[in-house]
Amino acid sequence: MAAAPRSRPPFLGLLPLPERQAVTRALRTETVGGLVLLAAAVVALVWANSPVSSSYEQVRDFHFGIPALGLDLSVGHWSADGLLAVFFLVAGIELKRELVVGELRTPATAALPVIAALCGMAVPAALYAAIAGAGGGNMEGWAVPMATDIAFALAVLAVVSTHLPAALRAFLLTLAVVDDLGAILVIAVFFSSDLNFYALAGAVAGLAVFHLLQRWRVTGWWWYVPLGIMIWALMYNAGVHATVAGVAMGLILRTTRDQGEKASPAERTVHLVHPFSAGVVVPLFALFAAGVSISVSDLGTVFTSPEPLGVVVGLVLGKTLGIFAGTCLAARFTRAQLNPDLAWADVFGLSVLAGIGFTVALLIGELAFPGTALSEHVKAAVLIASLTAAFLAVLILRLRNRLYRRLYEEENLDADADGIPDIYQRAARMTAEQAPKDGTSG
């Protein structure tokens, strides 16, 4: 008798309890970091548009460093080129974890978030190119609307207090990991110029030593911190954006545990570095990147100039269309499928929410239009688009709030107060009842 075809496992359906706890911890940290990021952005906007705005520019443009090593940078550049490498280190570790033990480890489960993220990057870039091309604008900013700011998006969810089920939140997190990888590749390939091959060779050699230290199970921060700083400095002097050094080291760190090991090097690094990244690094970058002087005429320029208009349309409309269409295509033509408890309206709400582009979008805007008035207009466009996407997403998610609350309560109900949600116990009982009894023959 032919075996019955195996049903396709739902993408991010009922997560294993340890995996669910890991996702919950990561989301809690990102949410808190997003709230701090939001506060830093508000401070930057108020400061840059206040009577003492000149002091903001003086602080942002103040230079310090070691000129002999090619590291005489302004405060703004130190936050973008230096501190932000820590943020990308964490992003690299999260990507490595997803590739090794997470939802991206098998093609069947990786198909949906990868396709959705790729469409969510391609469509905004295409819309920007179409608008900028039709208006005779500068095409250099095509990559600005590609990025989603996961911390900012989760901060919006925290502010509106929605009850998203764990599977949908995990989908947003996985999508953002793939999105971050795309942004990193774009920065490395398209925004690296005047390469110094000697410095680049030194950075690659440093990464090779980093890999050997991991392979030989060498421990001790006194090995890795000086080596990491050296790799970062060489990468910066090589002409490659220094944040690439952060993600490269994150991808090298070992994510699997050896026998008897309580935590892998990647887990220990995230535990130590993530609070610093979320609470200090990203807010400082936002403080010196989001300080845009906005007037009525500037707002008019955002909607009349092709470059900033392309950014707004790309983030608000392009992200929504790209991610939603990509998810539909993945669910239709691959083995992956959404959790059956989730409606397409939920996916649409998160697609709109993904239009919040902040940290990486501002960074790419600075790289695309360095030191020009257009850079300020593009920054204003990123802020306006992010606020618009957040407002629209809140409206949609509030309409779904009743469903979210019901799903949340079902997932977290612990009637017997044993510390384990009842949904896992019910799943275990169903598995036991469906298994053949001892002594029966097929």
C-alpha positions in Angstrom: 0.0 0.0 0.0 1.4 3.4 -1.0 2.4 5.6 1.9 0.2 8.6 2.5 1.9 11.8 1.4 3.4 13.7 4.3 1.7 17.0 5.0 3.8 20.2 4.7 4.8 21.5 8.1 3.5 25.0 8.7 6.2 27.7 8.6 6.7 28.8 12.3 3.7 26.9 13.5 4.0 25.5 17.0 7.6 26.3 17.9 9.5 23.9 20.2 9.5 25.4 23.7 13.3 26.1 23.9 13.2 27.8 20.5 10.1 29.8 21.5 11.8 31.0 24.7 14.9 32.0 22.7 12.8 34.0 20.3 10.9 35.6 23.2 14.1 36.7 24.8 15.4 38.2 21.6 12.2 40.0 20.9 12.1 41.5 24.4 15.6 42.9 24.0 14.9 44.3 20.5 11.7 45.9 21.8 13.4 47.7 24.6 16.2 48.7 22.2 13.6 50.0 19.8 12.1 52.2 22.4 15.5 53.7 23.2 16.1 54.1 19.5 12.8 55.9 19.1 13.6 58.2 22.0 17.1 59.0 20.5 15.5 59.9 17.1 13.1 62.3 18.8 15.9 64.0 20.7 17.9 64.3 17.5 15.0 65.9 15.7 14.2 68.3 18.5 17.8 69.3 19.0 18.4 69.8 15.2 15.3 72.0 15.0 15.8 74.0 18.2 17.4 77.4 18.7 20.6 75.7 19.7 20.8 73.6 16.5 24.3 74.9 15.8 25.5 73.0 18.9 24.2 69.8 17.4 26.2 70.3 14.2 29.3 71.2 16.2 29.1 68.0 18.3 28.3 65.8 15.2 31.1 67.3 13.1 33.8 67.3 15.9 36.8 65.3 14.8 39.1 63.1 16.9 41.1 59.9 16.5 44.5 58.8 15.3 45.3 60.5 12.0 48.5 58.4 11.5 46.3 55.3 11.2 43.7 56.9 9.0 41.2 57.1 11.8 40.6 60.9 12.2 36.8 60.8 12.1 34.0 63.1 13.1 31.6 62.0 15.9 29.0 61.3 13.3 31.4 59.0 11.4 32.6 57.3 14.5 29.0 56.4 15.3 28.3 55.2 11.7 31.6 53.6 10.8 32.8 52.5 14.2 30.1 51.8 16.8 27.6 50.5 14.2 30.1 47.7 13.5 28.9 46.3 16.9 25.3 46.4 15.7 26.3 44.4 12.5 28.3 42.0 14.7 25.0 41.1 16.4 23.2 40.9 13.1 25.9 38.5 11.8 25.5 36.3 14.8 21.7 36.2 14.5 22.1 35.4 10.8 24.5 32.5 11.6 22.2 31.2 14.2 19.3 31.2 11.7 21.4 29.4 9.1 22.7 26.7 11.5 19.9 26.0 13.9 17.0 28.3 13.0 14.4 28.7 10.4 16.9 29.2 7.5 18.7 25.8 8.0 16.5 23.9 5.5 15.3 25.0 2.1 11.6 24.2 2.9 11.4 26.5 5.9 13.8 29.1 4.5 11.9 29.6 1.2 9.1 31.8 2.6 11.1 34.4 4.6 13.9 34.5 1.9 11.5 35.0 -1.0 9.5 37.6 1.0 12.6 39.5 2.0 14.1 39.5 -1.5 10.8 40.8 -3.0 10.7 43.3 -0.1 14.1 44.6 -1.2 13.6 44.4 -5.0 10.3 46.1 -5.3 11.2 49.3 -3.3 14.5 49.6 -5.3 12.6 49.2 -8.5 10.0 51.9 -7.5 12.8 54.3 -6.5 14.6 53.7 -9.8 11.3 54.3 -11.8 10.5 57.5 -9.9 14.0 58.9 -10.0 14.5 57.9 -13.6 11.2 59.5 -14.7 12.0 62.7 -12.8 15.6 63.0 -14.0 16.9 62.4 -10.4 20.0 60.8 -9.0 19.9 56.9 -9.2 22.5 56.4 -6.4 19.8 56.2 -3.7 18.1 53.1 -5.1 19.2 51.0 -2.1 17.9 53.4 0.6 14.3 52.1 0.8 15.4 48.4 0.8 16.1 48.1 4.6 13.7 47.3 7.4 14.5 48.5 11.0 13.4 45.5 13.1 14.1 47.3 16.4 12.0 50.3 15.4 9.2 48.0 14.1 9.1 46.1 17.4 9.1 49.3 19.3 5.9 50.4 17.5 4.3 47.1 18.4 5.3 47.6 22.0 3.8 51.1 22.1 0.5 50.1 20.6 0.4 47.0 22.9 -0.8 44.5 20.3 -0.9 40.8 21.2 0.9 39.3 18.2 1.2 35.5 18.4 4.8 34.2 18.7 4.8 32.7 15.2 4.0 36.0 13.6 6.6 37.9 15.6 9.1 35.2 14.8 8.3 35.7 11.1 9.0 39.4 11.4 12.3 38.7 13.1 13.4 36.0 10.5 12.4 38.3 7.7 14.5 41.1 9.2 17.6 38.8 9.4 17.4 38.1 5.7 16.8 41.8 5.0 19.9 42.7 7.0 22.0 40.3 5.0 20.8 41.9 1.8 21.6 45.4 3.1 25.1 44.2 4.2 25.8 42.8 0.7 24.6 46.0 -0.9 26.9 48.1 1.3 29.9 45.8 0.6 29.4 45.6 -3.1 28.0 49.0 -4.1 29.3 51.4 -1.5 33.0 50.4 -1.3 35.3 52.4 -3.5 39.0 53.2 -3.9 40.0 49.8 -2.5 43.4 49.5 -0.8 44.3 45.9 -1.5 47.1 45.8 1.1 44.7 46.8 3.9 42.0 44.5 2.5 44.5 41.6 2.5 45.4 42.4 6.1 41.7 42.4 7.1 41.2 39.0 5.4 44.2 37.7 7.2 42.8 38.9 10.5 39.5 37.2 9.7 41.5 34.0 9.0 43.2 34.2 12.4 39.8 34.9 14.0 38.5 31.7 12.3 41.5 29.6 13.5 41.0 30.8 17.1 37.4 29.6 16.9 38.4 26.4 15.3 41.1 25.7 18.0 38.6 26.6 20.8 40.7 29.5 22.1 38.8 31.5 24.7 39.5 34.9 26.3 38.4 38.3 25.3 42.0 39.5 25.3 42.5 37.6 22.0 39.3 38.6 20.2 38.8 42.3 21.2 42.2 43.6 19.9 42.0 41.3 16.9 38.5 42.6 16.1 39.5 46.2 16.4 42.5 45.6 14.1 40.2 43.9 11.5 37.8 46.8 11.7 40.5 49.4 11.2 42.0 47.5 8.3 38.6 47.1 6.7 37.9 50.8 7.1 41.3 51.8 5.5 40.7 49.3 2.7 37.8 51.3 1.5 35.2 48.7 2.4 32.5 50.0 4.8 33.7 49.0 8.2 30.4 47.5 9.3 31.2 44.6 7.0 33.9 43.6 9.4 31.3 43.3 12.2 29.0 40.9 10.2 32.0 38.9 9.0 33.2 38.2 12.6 29.6 37.4 13.6 29.3 34.8 10.8 32.6 33.2 12.0 31.7 32.9 15.6 30.7 29.3 16.5 26.9 28.9 17.3 26.9 25.2 18.3 27.8 24.1 21.7 30.5 21.6 22.5 29.8 18.7 24.9 29.7 20.1 28.4 29.6 23.7 27.2 26.8 25.8 28.7 26.8 28.4 25.9 28.5 28.7 22.5 30.8 31.6 21.8 28.1 33.3 19.7 25.6 33.0 22.5 28.0 34.4 25.1 28.9 37.3 22.7 25.3 38.2 22.1 24.5 38.0 25.8 27.3 40.5 26.5 27.1 42.7 23.4 23.4 42.9 22.5 22.4 45.2 25.4 25.3 47.6 24.5 24.3 47.4 20.8 20.6 48.0 21.5 21.0 50.5 24.3 24.1 52.5 23.3 25.3 51.9 19.7 22.1 52.2 17.7 20.6 55.1 19.7 23.9 57.1 19.3 23.9 56.4 15.6 20.2 57.6 15.5 21.1 60.7 17.5 23.7 61.8 15.0 22.0 60.5 11.8 18.4 61.6 12.4 19.1 65.2 13.3 17.5 66.7 10.1 16.4 70.3 10.0 12.9 70.2 8.8 10.9 73.2 7.6 7.7 73.6 5.5 9.9 74.0 2.4 11.9 70.9 3.2 8.7 68.9 3.6 7.6 70.1 0.2 10.9 69.1 -1.3 10.4 65.5 0.0 7.2 65.2 -2.2 8.4 67.1 -5.2 12.0 66.0 -5.6 12.4 62.6 -7.3 15.0 61.1 -4.9 13.2 61.7 -1.6 9.8 60.9 -3.2 11.3 57.6 -4.5 12.4 56.8 -0.9 8.9 57.5 0.5 7.1 55.5 -2.1 9.7 52.7 -2.0 9.4 52.3 1.8 5.6 52.8 2.2 4.3 51.1 -0.9 7.2 49.1 -2.2 7.9 47.2 1.1 4.2 46.4 1.5 3.7 45.1 -2.1 7.1 43.3 -2.1 6.8 41.4 1.1 3.1 40.6 0.8 3.4 39.4 -2.8 6.6 37.5 -2.0 4.9 35.7 0.9 1.9 34.8 -1.4 4.3 33.4 -4.1 6.3 31.4 -1.6 3.2 29.9 0.0 1.8 29.1 -3.5 4.9 27.7 -5.2 7.1 26.3 -2.5 6.7 23.7 0.3 6.5 26.3 3.0 3.2 27.6 4.3 2.0 29.9 7.0 0.6 28.9 10.3 -3.1 28.0 9.5 -4.2 30.1 12.5 -2.9 33.3 10.8 -4.9 35.2 8.3 -3.4 37.0 5.3 -4.6 40.3 6.9 -1.9 39.6 9.5 0.8 39.2 6.9 -0.4 42.4 5.2 -0.2 44.3 8.5 3.4 43.2 9.0 4.2 44.0 5.4 3.2 47.6 6.0 5.1 47.6 9.3 8.2 46.5 7.4 8.1 49.9 5.7 9.8 51.4 8.8 13.3 51.9 7.5 15.6 53.7 9.9 19.1 52.6 11.0 20.3 51.0 7.8 18.2 53.2 5.5 19.8 56.3 7.1 23.3 54.8 6.8 22.8 53.9 3.1 21.4 57.4 2.5 24.6 58.9 3.9 26.7 56.6 1.8 24.7 57.3 -1.4 24.8 61.1 -1.1 27.8 62.0 1.2 27.9 65.6 2.4 25.2 67.0 0.1 21.9 68.8 0.6 20.3 65.8 -1.1 21.5 63.6 1.8 19.4 65.8 4.2 16.3 65.5 2.0 16.7 61.8 1.8 17.0 61.5 5.6 13.8 63.5 6.0 12.2 61.2 3.5 13.2 58.1 5.5 11.8 59.7 8.7 8.5 60.7 7.0 8.1 57.3 5.3 8.9 55.4 8.6 6.3 57.5 10.4 3.7 56.9 7.7 4.3 53.2 7.6 4.1 53.0 11.4 0.8 54.9 11.4 -0.8 52.7 8.7 0.5 49.6 10.4 -1.0 50.6 13.7 -4.4 51.1 12.1 -4.3 47.7 10.5 -2.9 45.9 13.5 -5.4 47.4 15.8 -8.2 46.0 13.6 -6.5 42.6 14.1 -6.0 43.1 17.8 -8.9 40.9 18.9 -7.6 38.0 16.9 -4.0 38.6 18.3 -5.3 38.6 21.8 -7.2 35.4 21.4 -4.2 33.6 19.9 -1.9 35.0 22.6 -4.1 33.8 25.4 -4.3 30.3 23.8 -0.6 30.1 23.4 0.2 31.2 27.0 -2.7 29.6 29.0 -1.3 27.7 31.9 -4.4 26.4 33.7 -2.5 24.0 35.9 0.2 26.6 36.8 3.1 24.2 36.1 5.1 26.7 34.2 4.5 25.1 30.8 1.8 26.5 28.5 -1.0 24.0 28.1 -0.8 24.1 24.3 2.5 22.1 24.5 0.9 19.5 26.9 -2.1 19.1 24.6 0.2 18.6 21.6 2.1 15.9 23.6 -1.1 14.1 24.5 -2.4 14.2 20.9 0.9 12.7 19.8 0.7 9.9 22.4 -2.9 9.1 21.5 -2.1 8.9 17.8 0.9 6.5 18.3 0.1 2.8 18.0 -0.4 1.0 21.3 2.2 -1.5 22.6 1.6 -4.9 21.3 -0.5 -4.0 18.3 0.5 -5.0 14.8 0.1 -3.0 11.6 
